[in-house]
Amino acid sequence: MLSIERVEHIFKETGVLLTGHFLLTSGRHSDKYMQCAKILQYPHYAAELTKHLALAFADDEIDAVIGPAIGGIILAYELARQLGVKNLFAERESGKMSLRRGFSLEKGSRVVIAEDTITTGGTVREVIELVRENGGIVAGVASLADRSMGQVDFESKFISVYTADVKNWAPDICPLCAEGRVPLVKPGSRKTI
């Protein structure tokens, strides 16, 4: 079993947790940002953390793992590899998550959605809808970090390697904006809502 101390050691070693003033994809502000993509630079760490997720889904008869581009692609691949199942990724086309590049799901496929970091769950919900539209069954959601503090509900199994206590605020009540000392930075890959 993966200990919280080991996860925190890996996060520290790879520079995952950043401090400052950040604009999150949700449009909210935070004094911390988790850049879980940094872990994925190191295949041995990615494999170690993903093993925890694979064990959680080992008995769920999974047929495929799908990750949203960009954050979920590598994690989905590694989770699919460890589970011995098909791997796909979803990407935006005209603002909507879609399966492209010849990817498809067989009707009734049991699917895990893999995302590196979850805050509000918006992207994952889009992929859930995509899986259902394509006849798949959402067996669960897997992530490296849950920034929602367990507040998101995907109406299915949700396993995260790490649950982070990262405070965030609406822009109009952000204490960092009120102080005006720390510039706002948008570190993620997706435009804000």
N, C-alpha and C positions, 0 to 999 in steps of 0.2 A: 504494500500500500504506500502511496506517495504521501509524505508528511508535508504539512504546511510550511515547516522550516525549510524543507528541501525546495519547495516551489519558490519561496521567498528568496532563497539563495540563488536559484537560477534567474529569477527576475532581476535581482541585484547585479549578478554577474554579467547579464546581457544588456543592462541599461534600459529595461522595460519601463520602469516607473520614472516619469519626468515631473518636475515641479516648476511652476510658473503661473501663467494666466492663459488658459486655453479655451478656444471656441470649439465646442464639440459638434459633431455632425447633426445632433438634435437641435442645435441653435443655442443650447445652454452653455454657461461658462463654468469652468472648474479651475482649481488651483493645482490639480494633478492630472496627468494624462498617462494612460497605459498604452504604450506602443508595442503591442504583442508581436507585431511583425518582426521585431528585432530578434526574438527567440528563434524564429524560423530561419535565420542565417546559419544556425548551428544544428545540423541534422541530428546529432546525438541528443541534444536537449529536446528538439521537436519530437523525436521518437520516444524519449523517456516520459514527457508530459502526455503525449497522445496515448501511450500505453494505458494510462489511468482511464481515459475516455473509452478506449477499445474494450477494456475489461468490463466497464459499466454496460456496454451494449452487446457483449459476447453471446448472451443467451436470447437475444431479441429477434433472431432470424432476419437480419438486415440484408437487403439486396443491393443497396447503393448508398453512397454518401455524396451529398452535393454541397458545395460551398459557394457563397456569393463572391463575385469578383470585387475587389482584389483580395480583401482580408481573409476570406475563407478558402482560397484555392489550395494553398500548400497544406493547411491543416486538414482539409477534406481529403486530399491525396494520401497523406500519411495515415489518416484514420481508415480510409478504404483499404490501403495496403495492409494494415495490421488486422483488419477484419476479413481480408481476402475477398472483397466485393468490388463492384463497379464504382468508378469515380467520375463525377461530372462537376461542372461549375456553371453557375448562372451569371449572366451579365446584362447590363442595361442596354436596351434597344428602344429608342424613342421614349426614354424616361421610365421604362417598365422592365422588371426582371424577366429574362427569357432564356430559353435553351437555344443556343445557336451552335454552329460548327458541326452540325450533324448529331448533336447529343439528343437522346430521347430516353424516356422511362417506359418500361412495360407496365401496362395496366395492372394494378395491384401490388406493384413493387413497394417493399417496406424500406423507407428512406430515413437516414439521419441527416440533418442539416448541420454543417460545421461552420462556425464563425470564430474568428480569433478573439474579438472583444465584443461584449454586448452591454449597451447602456440602456436604451429604451426598447430595443428589440424590433425596431421598425424594419430594418433590412431583412431580418430573419422572417418576420411576418410576410413580407413580400415573397420570399422563397417558399414559405409554407403554402401560400396561395398558388404559386407556380406549380409546385409538386402536385397539389390537389387537382389543378386544372389539367394536368397531364396524366391523371388517373393513378397517381401514387398515393401511398399511405404514409403519413408522417409518423414515424416510430419514435422520434425524439430529436432533441437539439443538443449539440455538444459545443463547448467553447473553452478557450484557454482562460479567459477572465470574464467574470460577471461584475460589471460596474453598477448594476441596478440594485445590488444588495439583496438579491432574491426577490425583487418586486415584480419582475416580468413573469407573465403567465402565458405559455405557448399552448396550453391545453394538451400537453404531451410531456413525456419524460424530458427533463432538462438537467444536464450534467455539466458542471464547470470545474476546471482544475482549481480555480482560485476565485474567491468572492472578495472583491475589494471595497473598502470603505472610502469611496472617493466622493466627496461632496460636490454638488453642482447647483447652479442657480440660474434663474431666468435673467436675461441681460439687464432688465430694469432694476433688479435688486442685488446685482453682483457686488459684493464688498470690494473686490479688486478694481472694478471700474470706478467705484466711488472714491477709492484711494488715489487712483490715477498714476500710481508709481510703476506698475508692471504692465508692459505692452501686451495686448491681446495677440495670440498666435493661433493659427489654424493648422494643426499638425497632421490631420487625417487625410485620406485620399479622396473622400467624397465631399461634394458640395453640401453646405448646410441646408436645412429645411427652411 
